[in-house]
Amino acid sequence: MTEIADLSTLLLSRIRDVADYPEPGVMFKDITPLLADPAAFAALSDALAGIARSTGATKVVGLEARGFILGAPVAVRAGLGFIPVRKAGKLPGATLSQAYDLEYGSAEIEVHAEDISADDRVLVVDDVLATGGTAEASVQLIRRAGAEVAGLAVLMELGFLGGRARLEPALAGAPLEALLTV
């Protein structure tokens, strides 16, 4: 097996399906078993850090909440700064905010504007790409802060939900990398 196939097999073997969560009809992808396995978590962090380096990113943005868990070690492994994108009202001081729609309603995210500069190339990291609403809002925030979007990297893309098609115009040619597509 190739290295990529080995990584895919390892990651998939550590992701648990939870039926009807957070509401009936949804198949939730639980990554906590993957996070609990130090070898799998390290392999995931290294793979995402490789994407960060290949895009020329200068900073990593992690989307609340599981994007924090993945984005922070990616930033450390790639030698980059980490910026959390939070739910509205969670950051002190001046923020930029963006409202968006998601699978189960609507929400708003924020970032400290001073954490991102016009000199930055920012890689967005999250666990799952579903419909793309949160990722699209984060791309808009990064651009409003004056930075360039280096790309989007996710552990898993739920291809049947169409998030990639929604995001491609917003990414404007920046890469969208998913380690797994289900």
N, C-alpha and C positions, 0 to 999 in steps of 0.2 A: 504494500500500500504506500501511497505517496505521503509526504509530510502533511499536506493539506487534508487529505482523506483521514489520516490519523487524528489530526486536530478536530475535524468535524465529528468523527466517531466519539472521541473523548467528550467533547462539549455536549453533543446530543444525549449521551448516556447519563449526563448529570443534570438534565433539565426535566422537571416533572410536570406533567399535565394535570391541571386541577379543573374539573368540569364545573360549570355553572358558577364561576367566580369571576368578577364581583357581582354578576347578575345571571339569571338563567339564560342559557344559550351561548355563553362565552366560555371558551376553553383557555384558561389562564396558563401562561408559561412561567412556572416557578423556577427561578434560577438559584434559590437558596442552597439546594444540594451541590450545585457547581461551586458556589462561593465557599462552602464548607470543605471542599476538597482542595488542599493547597496546591497540588500539582495541576489540577484543571484550572484553578483561578490564576496561577502563574502563567500557564500556557495562554489563557485568554488575554491576560494583561500584556504579555509579550507580543501577541499577534496584533492587538490594537495599537500598541506602541510602535510597531513596525509601520502600520498605516500612518500614524502621526508623523513619523520621520519621512516617509515617502511623499507625503503631501507638502512638506516644507512648513508644517505648522509651527507657530511660535508659542501658542497657548492652546489648552484643551478646555472646552466647556463641557460640563456634565449636567445633564438635565435631571431635575428633581423627580424621583428620589433615587432610583436605582442607577441612574446615570452618574450620580456622585460616587457610588460604590465602584463603578467601573472606571470612570474618568480620572479619579485621583491617582490610582496606581499607574494608569497609562501615562499621565503627565510625569510622574516620578521616573518611570522606566525610560521615557523618551527625553528626559532632562528639560521639561517644559513647565510653565506655570499652569495652575488649575484655577478655573473660574466656575463657581456654581451658578446655575440659572435656577432661581427659586420660585415657588408659588408667591403670588402677590402678598405683600405685607410681612414677609419673613426677613427682609434685608433692611438694616438701618441705613439712614442717609439717603442721598439722592440716587434714584434709580430710573432706568428706562423700563417701560412695561409694554406688554403686547397681549391682547386678548386673542383667543382662538377657540375653535370647536374641536372636541375630541369624541371618541367613540360613545361616551355615556353622558354628554352634556357640553358645557363650556367651562373655560378656565382663563386665568391670566398668569403670566410669568413675568419675572423681573430680573434684572442684572444691574450691578453697580456699573455705571457708565465709565467711571474712572479706571476700572480694572482692564478695559480694552482700549487700545489706542489705534490710530490710523496706520501705524507701522506693523500691526499684528495680522498674522494669518491664523485663523481660528478653526480648529477641528472640533466639531460637535460629536460627543460620544453619548450613546444611550444603550440600554439593554435590548429593547424591542422596537422595531419600526412597524407600527400597525397602520393607522390611517394617515399618519404623517403630520397631524395638526400641531403637536408640540414641537417637533423638529422644524417645521416651517416657521413657526413663531420665533424660535430661537435664531434661525437664519436671519429673519427680519430684524431682530434685536441686535445681532452682531453687525449687520450693515448699518443700522441707525447709529451705532456707536462709532462708526467710521472705519471699521476693520474689514478685511477681506475674509471671506469664508473659504477655508482650505478644503473643506469637505465634511462629510458625515460618515461616521463609522458606528455600526451597531453589531451586537452579538448575533441578533436574529431578526430576520425580516419575515413578517407574515404576508407573503406575496399575494394571497387571495383577497387582502383588504385594500390593495391599490395605493399604498402609501408612496411607493416609488414614483408612480405616474404623477401624483400630486406634487411631489417634491422636486422633480427634475426641472421645471421652470424656475422655481425659487432658487435652486442651487446654481443655475446659470452656468453649467459646464463643470462645476466643482464635482469631484467624485463622490459617489454614494457606495460605500463598501459594507456588505453584510457578510459576516463569517458563516452564517447559516441562513438558508431560506426554506421555510416550511409553508 
